[in-house]
């Protein structure tokens, strides 16, 4: 292509429905509105929707962040979906099927649906895109994922994320007209920079597993360990992501991008993340019921630890960090003994091609939890 020739452009969706008015759903609605889209934002609670419309702020979930014009909130899901050319589902993973059932009567066939929630369905072992495809057949299904805290995104801090959909044959012939490209264009504006991916599996695995790894990082940080420990957990956590993604048909290199390594690094670096925060509180010695001052805070990594580990066992992918977190959260395992056992596992080669497995010389060594406060 000559420099004088213009590359084919894409065209955004004019109207987008965001289903879920928590902090992240509200932030994405703000990005879309700031980028010129007509946005409807569905809130489960009527008072939240009315307050957003009256004040231009979601004081319940994203306080002191003025929202741009162009967002109309409603608690009636049919109203939110009327005329929508694309739908963003932003709901806790455990309620996704219920939301799909509520959406089904109001969404015409063929409308693209993108997930802005992360996880693996408990029991079935399905990725969330598979849950949506099963519950809402006849729609292209993708995801929006990356290293994004809601408040910073809503305030238009420079932010990058991945928009992923499987590419059909037609999408590969005209990639600029694919759902992924059009949704990326819909989000593009000022501080928000989307990248396009055709590896939905890799993107989803990164998003599901990173929350579990973040709890591990939080536990070790809360116990008084520092940067060496977190760097080791992040790096080996990425390896667990790669192994699961590849086993499910995704690409290892996807996990090194925004939706994998990027999201993991952010989530493991700040207690703004509820996953990291929960881990820190547990590592400090608090009982689970005492965390978050006893408030019933939903922590996706806690919910998904079970489903990630169940799926890993089913497909025979070793994920020792996730196994350790699951054992602590859901099987009553002692934190100190569990993480000491993680660190004293048999030694391995780091490249996959190096077939090396050595017994650890101190298999019962204790890391010294509780001695660093």
FENVEN-V932972 format. One record per pair of residues at least 24 apart in sequence whose ideal C-beta (glycine too) atoms are under 10 Angstrom apart, sorted by the first residue. I is the first residue (numbers start at 1). J is the second residue. Records with the same first field share a line. If there is no record, write none. Layout:
I->J ; J
This chain:
7->176
8->174 ; 175 ; 176 ; 177 ; 181
9->176 ; 177 ; 181 ; 185
10->174 ; 175 ; 176 ; 177 ; 178 ; 180 ; 181 ; 182 ; 183 ; 184 ; 185 ; 186 ; 188 ; 196
11->176 ; 177 ; 181 ; 182 ; 185 ; 186
12->36 ; 37 ; 85 ; 86 ; 181 ; 182 ; 183 ; 184 ; 185 ; 186 ; 187 ; 188 ; 189
13->37 ; 38 ; 84 ; 85 ; 86 ; 87 ; 111 ; 112 ; 179 ; 182 ; 183 ; 185 ; 186 ; 187
14->38 ; 83 ; 84 ; 85 ; 86 ; 186
15->39 ; 40 ; 82 ; 83 ; 84 ; 85 ; 86 ; 186
16->40 ; 41 ; 84 ; 85 ; 86 ; 87 ; 88 ; 112 ; 114 ; 183 ; 186 ; 187
17->41 ; 42 ; 74 ; 77 ; 79 ; 80 ; 81 ; 82 ; 83 ; 84 ; 85 ; 86 ; 87 ; 88 ; 89 ; 103 ; 106 ; 107 ; 111 ; 113
18->42 ; 43 ; 71 ; 73 ; 80 ; 84 ; 86 ; 87 ; 88 ; 89 ; 90 ; 114 ; 116
19->43 ; 44 ; 77 ; 80 ; 81 ; 84 ; 87 ; 88 ; 89 ; 90 ; 91 ; 99 ; 100 ; 102 ; 103 ; 107 ; 113 ; 116
20->44 ; 61 ; 88 ; 89 ; 90 ; 91 ; 92 ; 95 ; 99 ; 116 ; 117
21->45 ; 48 ; 49 ; 51 ; 52 ; 58 ; 60 ; 61 ; 62 ; 71 ; 73 ; 74 ; 75 ; 80 ; 90
22->48 ; 58 ; 60 ; 61 ; 62 ; 90 ; 91 ; 92 ; 117 ; 150 ; 298
23->58 ; 60 ; 61 ; 62 ; 63 ; 65 ; 90 ; 149 ; 150 ; 151 ; 153 ; 154
24->61 ; 62 ; 88 ; 90 ; 91 ; 116 ; 117 ; 144 ; 148 ; 149 ; 150 ; 151 ; 153 ; 154
25->58 ; 61 ; 62 ; 88 ; 89 ; 90 ; 91 ; 116 ; 117 ; 150
26->52 ; 57 ; 58 ; 60 ; 61 ; 62 ; 65 ; 67 ; 71 ; 73 ; 90 ; 150 ; 151 ; 153 ; 154
27->58 ; 61 ; 62 ; 65 ; 67 ; 90 ; 116 ; 148 ; 149 ; 150 ; 151 ; 152 ; 153 ; 154 ; 155 ; 156 ; 159 ; 192
28->88 ; 90 ; 114 ; 116 ; 144 ; 148 ; 150 ; 153 ; 154 ; 161 ; 187 ; 192
29->58 ; 62 ; 67 ; 68 ; 70 ; 71 ; 72 ; 73 ; 88 ; 90 ; 154
30->58 ; 62 ; 65 ; 66 ; 67 ; 68 ; 70 ; 71 ; 150 ; 153 ; 154 ; 155 ; 156 ; 192
31->68 ; 144 ; 148 ; 153 ; 154 ; 156 ; 159 ; 161 ; 186 ; 187 ; 188 ; 189 ; 190 ; 191 ; 192 ; 194
32->68 ; 70 ; 71 ; 86 ; 88 ; 183 ; 186 ; 187 ; 189 ; 192
33->67 ; 68 ; 69 ; 70 ; 71 ; 72 ; 189
34->67 ; 68 ; 69 ; 70 ; 71 ; 154 ; 156 ; 187 ; 189 ; 190 ; 191 ; 192
35->68 ; 70 ; 185 ; 186 ; 187 ; 188 ; 189 ; 190 ; 192
36->68 ; 70 ; 186 ; 188 ; 189
37->70 ; 71 ; 85 ; 86 ; 185 ; 186 ; 187 ; 189
38->70 ; 71 ; 72 ; 83 ; 84 ; 85
39->67 ; 68 ; 69 ; 70 ; 71 ; 72 ; 73 ; 80 ; 84 ; 88 ; 186
40->71 ; 72 ; 73 ; 74 ; 76 ; 77 ; 79 ; 80 ; 81 ; 82 ; 83 ; 84 ; 87
41->67 ; 71 ; 72 ; 73 ; 74 ; 80 ; 88 ; 90
42->73 ; 74 ; 75 ; 76 ; 77 ; 78 ; 79 ; 80 ; 81 ; 87 ; 89 ; 90 ; 91 ; 99 ; 102 ; 103
43->73 ; 74 ; 75 ; 76 ; 77 ; 80
44->75 ; 77 ; 91 ; 95 ; 99 ; 102
45->75
46->73 ; 74 ; 75 ; 76
47->75
48->73 ; 75
49->73 ; 74 ; 75 ; 76 ; 79 ; 80
50->74 ; 75
58->154
61->150
62->150 ; 151 ; 153 ; 154 ; 155
63->151
64->151 ; 155
65->150 ; 151 ; 152 ; 153 ; 154 ; 155 ; 156
66->154 ; 155
67->154
68->154 ; 156 ; 189 ; 190
76->106
77->102 ; 103 ; 105 ; 106 ; 107
78->102 ; 103 ; 105 ; 106 ; 107
79->106
80->106
81->105 ; 106 ; 107 ; 108 ; 111
82->106 ; 107
83->108
84->108 ; 111 ; 112 ; 113
85->111 ; 112 ; 182 ; 183 ; 186
86->111 ; 112 ; 113 ; 114 ; 139 ; 140 ; 142 ; 179 ; 182 ; 183 ; 186
87->111 ; 112 ; 113 ; 114 ; 115 ; 132 ; 136 ; 139
88->112 ; 113 ; 114 ; 115 ; 116 ; 117 ; 142 ; 143 ; 144 ; 183 ; 186 ; 187
89->113 ; 114 ; 115 ; 116 ; 117 ; 128 ; 132 ; 136 ; 141 ; 143 ; 144
90->114 ; 115 ; 116 ; 117 ; 144 ; 150
91->115 ; 116 ; 117 ; 128
92->117 ; 118 ; 119 ; 298 ; 300 ; 303
93->117 ; 118 ; 119 ; 120 ; 121 ; 122 ; 128 ; 131 ; 207 ; 208 ; 211 ; 298 ; 300 ; 303 ; 304 ; 307
94->119 ; 121 ; 122 ; 298 ; 300 ; 303 ; 304 ; 307
95->298
96->121 ; 126 ; 128 ; 131 ; 132 ; 135
97->121 ; 124 ; 126 ; 128 ; 131 ; 132 ; 134 ; 135
98->135
99->132 ; 135 ; 136
100->131 ; 132 ; 133 ; 134 ; 135 ; 136
101->135 ; 136
103->132 ; 135 ; 136 ; 139
104->135 ; 136 ; 137
107->136 ; 138 ; 139
108->138 ; 139
109->136 ; 137 ; 138 ; 139
110->138 ; 139 ; 140 ; 179
111->136 ; 138 ; 139 ; 140 ; 179
112->139 ; 140 ; 141 ; 142 ; 165 ; 178 ; 179 ; 180 ; 182 ; 183 ; 186
113->139 ; 140 ; 141 ; 142 ; 143 ; 165 ; 179
114->140 ; 141 ; 142 ; 143 ; 144 ; 145 ; 163 ; 164 ; 165 ; 179 ; 180 ; 183 ; 186 ; 187
115->141 ; 142 ; 143 ; 144 ; 145 ; 164 ; 200 ; 203 ; 204 ; 207
116->143 ; 144 ; 145 ; 148 ; 161 ; 207
117->143 ; 144 ; 145 ; 207 ; 208 ; 300
118->143 ; 145 ; 203 ; 204 ; 205 ; 206 ; 207 ; 208 ; 209 ; 210 ; 211 ; 259 ; 263 ; 300 ; 301 ; 304
119->204 ; 207 ; 208 ; 209 ; 211 ; 212 ; 300 ; 301 ; 303 ; 304 ; 307 ; 308
120->204 ; 205 ; 207 ; 208 ; 209 ; 244 ; 303 ; 304 ; 306 ; 307 ; 308 ; 309 ; 310 ; 311 ; 312
121->208 ; 304 ; 307 ; 311
122->303 ; 304 ; 305 ; 306 ; 307 ; 308 ; 310 ; 311
123->306 ; 307 ; 310
124->307 ; 310 ; 311
125->248 ; 307 ; 308 ; 310 ; 311 ; 312 ; 313 ; 314 ; 315
126->307 ; 311
127->200 ; 201 ; 203 ; 204 ; 205 ; 207 ; 208 ; 248 ; 250 ; 311
128->204 ; 207 ; 208
129->164 ; 165 ; 166 ; 200 ; 201 ; 203 ; 204
130->200 ; 201 ; 204
133->166
139->179
140->165 ; 166 ; 167 ; 168 ; 171 ; 178 ; 179 ; 180 ; 183
141->165 ; 166 ; 179 ; 200
142->166 ; 178 ; 179 ; 180 ; 183 ; 196 ; 197 ; 198 ; 200 ; 203 ; 204
143->180 ; 197 ; 200 ; 201 ; 203 ; 204 ; 206 ; 207 ; 259
144->180 ; 183 ; 184 ; 187 ; 194 ; 203 ; 207 ; 259
145->197 ; 200 ; 203 ; 204 ; 206 ; 207 ; 208 ; 210 ; 257 ; 258 ; 259 ; 260 ; 262 ; 263
146->193 ; 194 ; 195 ; 203 ; 206 ; 207 ; 257 ; 258 ; 259 ; 260 ; 262 ; 263 ; 266
147->210 ; 258 ; 259 ; 260 ; 261 ; 262 ; 263 ; 264 ; 265 ; 266 ; 267 ; 269
148->192 ; 258 ; 262 ; 263 ; 266 ; 267
149->266 ; 267 ; 270 ; 272 ; 273
150->272
151->272
152->191 ; 266 ; 272
153->191 ; 192
155->191
156->189 ; 190 ; 191 ; 192
157->190 ; 191 ; 192
158->190 ; 191 ; 192 ; 193
159->187 ; 190 ; 191 ; 192 ; 193 ; 194 ; 258
160->191 ; 192 ; 193 ; 194 ; 195 ; 257 ; 258 ; 262
161->187 ; 192 ; 193 ; 194 ; 195 ; 203 ; 258 ; 259 ; 262 ; 263
162->194 ; 195 ; 196 ; 197 ; 199 ; 200 ; 202 ; 203 ; 206 ; 207 ; 254 ; 257 ; 258 ; 259 ; 260 ; 262 ; 263
163->187 ; 188 ; 194 ; 195 ; 196 ; 197 ; 203 ; 259
164->195 ; 196 ; 197 ; 198 ; 199 ; 200 ; 201 ; 202 ; 203 ; 204 ; 206 ; 207 ; 250 ; 254 ; 257 ; 259
165->196 ; 197 ; 198 ; 199 ; 200 ; 203
166->197 ; 198 ; 199 ; 200 ; 201
167->196 ; 197 ; 198 ; 199 ; 200
168->198
171->198
172->198
193->258
194->258
195->257 ; 258 ; 259
197->251 ; 254 ; 257 ; 258 ; 259
198->251 ; 254
199->245 ; 249 ; 250 ; 251 ; 252 ; 253 ; 254 ; 255 ; 257 ; 259
200->249 ; 250 ; 254 ; 259
201->244 ; 245 ; 246 ; 247 ; 248 ; 249 ; 250 ; 251 ; 254
202->241 ; 242 ; 244 ; 245 ; 246 ; 248 ; 249 ; 250 ; 251 ; 252 ; 253 ; 254 ; 255 ; 256 ; 257 ; 259 ; 260
203->245 ; 250 ; 251 ; 254 ; 255 ; 257 ; 258 ; 259 ; 260 ; 263
204->245 ; 248 ; 250 ; 254 ; 259
205->240 ; 241 ; 242 ; 243 ; 244 ; 245 ; 246 ; 247 ; 248 ; 249 ; 250 ; 254 ; 255 ; 259 ; 260 ; 308 ; 311
206->238 ; 241 ; 242 ; 244 ; 245 ; 250 ; 254 ; 255 ; 256 ; 257 ; 258 ; 259 ; 260 ; 261 ; 262 ; 263 ; 264
207->241 ; 259 ; 260 ; 263 ; 264 ; 267 ; 300 ; 304
208->241 ; 244 ; 245 ; 300 ; 301 ; 304 ; 307 ; 308 ; 311 ; 322
209->237 ; 238 ; 240 ; 241 ; 242 ; 243 ; 244 ; 245 ; 255 ; 260 ; 263 ; 264 ; 301 ; 304 ; 305 ; 308 ; 311 ; 312 ; 319 ; 321 ; 322
210->234 ; 237 ; 238 ; 240 ; 241 ; 255 ; 259 ; 260 ; 261 ; 262 ; 263 ; 264 ; 265 ; 266 ; 267 ; 268 ; 273 ; 275 ; 300 ; 301 ; 304
211->263 ; 264 ; 267 ; 268 ; 273 ; 274 ; 275 ; 276 ; 278 ; 299 ; 300 ; 301 ; 302 ; 303 ; 304 ; 305 ; 308 ; 325
212->237 ; 240 ; 241 ; 275 ; 279 ; 300 ; 301 ; 302 ; 303 ; 304 ; 305 ; 306 ; 307 ; 308 ; 309 ; 319 ; 321 ; 322 ; 323 ; 324 ; 325 ; 326 ; 329
213->237 ; 238 ; 240 ; 241 ; 264 ; 267 ; 268 ; 275 ; 276 ; 279 ; 301 ; 308 ; 319 ; 321 ; 322 ; 325
214->263 ; 264 ; 265 ; 266 ; 267 ; 268 ; 269 ; 270 ; 273 ; 274 ; 275 ; 276 ; 277 ; 278 ; 279 ; 299 ; 300 ; 301 ; 325
215->267 ; 268 ; 273 ; 274 ; 275 ; 276 ; 277 ; 278 ; 279 ; 280 ; 282 ; 283 ; 299 ; 300 ; 301 ; 302 ; 304 ; 305 ; 321 ; 322 ; 324 ; 325 ; 326 ; 328 ; 329
216->268 ; 275 ; 276 ; 279 ; 283 ; 301 ; 305 ; 321 ; 322 ; 324 ; 325 ; 328 ; 338 ; 339 ; 342
217->264 ; 267 ; 268 ; 269 ; 273 ; 275 ; 276 ; 279 ; 280 ; 283 ; 321 ; 325
218->267 ; 268 ; 271 ; 273 ; 274 ; 275 ; 276 ; 277 ; 278 ; 279 ; 280 ; 281 ; 282 ; 283 ; 284 ; 301 ; 325
219->276 ; 278 ; 279 ; 280 ; 281 ; 282 ; 283 ; 284 ; 324 ; 325 ; 328 ; 329 ; 335 ; 336 ; 338 ; 339 ; 369
220->279 ; 280 ; 283 ; 335 ; 339 ; 342 ; 343 ; 367 ; 369
221->268 ; 269 ; 271 ; 276 ; 279 ; 280 ; 283 ; 284
222->271 ; 276 ; 277 ; 278 ; 279 ; 280 ; 281 ; 282 ; 283 ; 284 ; 285 ; 286 ; 335 ; 369 ; 372 ; 373
223->279 ; 280 ; 282 ; 283 ; 284 ; 285 ; 335 ; 336 ; 339 ; 367 ; 368 ; 369 ; 370 ; 371 ; 372 ; 373
224->283 ; 284 ; 367 ; 368 ; 369 ; 370 ; 371 ; 372 ; 373
225->283 ; 339 ; 367 ; 368 ; 369 ; 372
226->372
229->339 ; 343 ; 367
230->265 ; 268 ; 269 ; 276
231->265 ; 268
232->321 ; 343
233->264 ; 268 ; 321 ; 339 ; 342
234->261 ; 264 ; 265 ; 267 ; 268 ; 269 ; 321
235->261 ; 264 ; 350
236->319 ; 320 ; 321 ; 342 ; 348 ; 350
237->261 ; 264 ; 265 ; 268 ; 319 ; 321 ; 322
238->264 ; 265
239->318 ; 319 ; 321 ; 350 ; 352
240->308 ; 312 ; 317 ; 318 ; 319 ; 320 ; 321 ; 322 ; 323
241->319 ; 322
242->317 ; 352
243->312 ; 315 ; 317 ; 318 ; 319 ; 352
244->308 ; 311 ; 312 ; 315 ; 317 ; 318 ; 319 ; 322
245->317
246->317 ; 352
247->311 ; 312 ; 314 ; 315 ; 316 ; 317
248->311 ; 315 ; 317
252->352
267->300 ; 301
273->299 ; 300 ; 301
274->298 ; 299 ; 300 ; 301 ; 302
275->299 ; 300 ; 301 ; 302 ; 304 ; 305 ; 325
276->301
278->302 ; 329
279->325 ; 328 ; 329 ; 335
282->325 ; 328 ; 329 ; 335
283->328 ; 335 ; 336 ; 339 ; 369 ; 370 ; 372 ; 373
284->370 ; 373
285->335 ; 369 ; 370 ; 373
288->328 ; 329
299->329
301->325 ; 329
302->326 ; 329 ; 330
303->329
305->329 ; 330 ; 331
306->330 ; 331
318->345 ; 348
320->345
334->369
335->367 ; 369 ; 370
336->366 ; 367 ; 368 ; 369 ; 370 ; 371
337->364 ; 366 ; 367 ; 369
338->369
339->366 ; 367 ; 369
340->364 ; 365 ; 366 ; 367 ; 368 ; 369
341->365 ; 366 ; 367
342->367
343->367
